[in-house]
C-alpha cells in the first residue's frame, strides 16, 4: 500500500503527520529549510523567459500572481479586480530603516514590498514550508532578501520567533488569518508582544456586517466552504478586540463581498497604532481589570519580558486617527469596489514598488 493510500485509509495517520509538520523544530529546519535553501543557491533558476515558461515554476499552484521575469506571471487564485487591502494600507507606511514582520507570507508578496520600501529587517513566516521554495524563487527574481521562520499554528507567535524577534518590530502585517483559527483573541494576544510601542499593525479579516459586538460561526460552511474557516467577526467586535490589546485603529479599507451569503459580508483591513495601556483603558474599566486579572490574558500574552521593547518612530502618511468611536458604522465610506492597477491587486510585477 502506498503512503497516499495509507493516509486515505486511516485519517489518524494523516492527522499525526500534519501535527508533526506543524511543530516548528530544529529537525525541520535541517531537513526541509536548509536543503531547499542550498538547492536554490546551487541549482539556480531559469535564466531566460523561454526556460522559465517551460519550467516547473510556472506549472505549480500559486496563491499570488507574481511576475518572475518580464511577462512570465504565475497564476494566482485572485481575479485581477479583487483589491488587496493590506497592500493598499502598507503603501502609506514609511518603512525606510524599519523592522517588519509578515505573518502568513505564502510566496512573499508583502515581505517583498516591505523590502523594496527600504525596511532594514524583514521576517516572513508561515505555518509550514509549503511555499518556501517558491518564496526563495520570488526573492531571487525580485532581487530582495528577507528571513523566513516557520511558526506552526498561530499561538504565541512572538515566543516562537525566538532570535528572530530581536527587539521587536515597527510594523506587523496580520492579514487573512483571524477567520482561520478557533480563537482570534489568542492570535492577537500571541502577536501583540512582538510590536514596539508606537509601531503599526495591519489587521485584515473577513467580517459580517452587524452593529453588535459579535462573532458568527461558519456553521455548515454558510459563509465559506473552505474547511479552515471558522469565525466572521463584526466590525465593532474587531474594533473592541484591537483596543483590548492596546491597538488603536487609525485607518481602514473595506471590500464588500458579493451578496452570496445569508448575511452581508466583506473584507476589512485596519491599520492600528500600538499605544500604552493607560491610553485605551480610561473609558473601559472592565478591559483594564480583565487585562490585569484574567488568566486567559496572562497566559495568552506569555510571560512579560523583563526589559521593554524600544519605541518605534514609524510614520503613517495617510490621514489618520485615532478613529472616532462610530467609525464602524461608516464602513462603506472607505469601500474599495475593485482594484485600480497592480498596486491595489494581488499581482506583483517586477517594477512594482508601491
C-alpha positions, 0 to 999 in steps of 0.5 A: 500500500502506498503512503497516499493510500495509507493516509486515505485509509486511516485519517489518524495517520494523516492527522499525526503527520500534519501535527508533526509538520506543524511543530516548528523544530530544529529537525525541520529546519535541517531537513526541509529549510536548509536543503531547499535553501542550498538547492536554490543557491546551487541549482539556480533558476531559469535564466531566460523567459523561454526556460522559465515558461517551460519550467516547473515554476510556472506549472505549480499552484500559486496563491499570488500572481507574481511576475518572475521575469518580464511577462512570465506571471504565475497564476494566482487564485485572485481575479485581477479586480479583487483589491488587496487591502493590506497592500493598499494600507502598507503603501502609506507606511514609511518603512525606510530603516524599519523592522517588519514582520509578515505573518502568513507570507505564502510566496512573499508578496508583502515581505517583498514590498516591505523590502523594496520600501527600504525596511532594514529587517524583514521576517516572513513566516508561515505555518509550514514550508509549503511555499518556501521554495517558491518564496526563495524563487520570488526573492531571487527574481525580485532581487530582495532578501528577507528571513523566513521562520516557520511558526506552526499554528498561530499561538504565541507567535512572538515566543516562537520567533525566538532570535528572530524577534530581536527587539521587536518590530515597527510594523506587523502585517496580520492579514487573512488569518483571524477567520482561520483559527478557533480563537482570534483573541489568542492570535492577537494576544500571541502577536501583540508582544512582538510590536514596539510601542508606537509601531503599526499593525495591519489587521485584515479579516473577513467580517459580517456586517452587524452593529453588535459586538459579535462573532458568527460561526461558519456553521455548515460552511454558510459563509465559506466552504473552505474547511479552515474557516471558522469565525466572521467577526463584526466590525465593532467586535474587531474594533473592541478586540484591537483596543483590548490589546492596546491597538488603536485603529487609525485607518481602514479599507473595506471590500464588500463581498458579493451578496452570496451569503445569508448575511452581508459580508466583506473584507476589512483591513485596519491599520492600528497604532500600538499605544500604552495601556493607560491610553485605551483603558480610561473609558473601559474599566472592565478591559483594564481589570480583565487585562490585569486579572484574567488568566486567559490574558496572562497566559495568552500574552506569555510571560512579560519580558523583563526589559521593554521593547524600544519605541518605534518612530514609524510614520503613517502618511495617510490621514489618520486617527485615532478613529472616532468611536462610530467609525464602524458604522461608516464602513462603506465610506472607505469601500474599495469596489475593485482594484485600480492597477497592480498596486491595489491587486494581488499581482506583483510585477517586477517594477512594482514598488508601491 
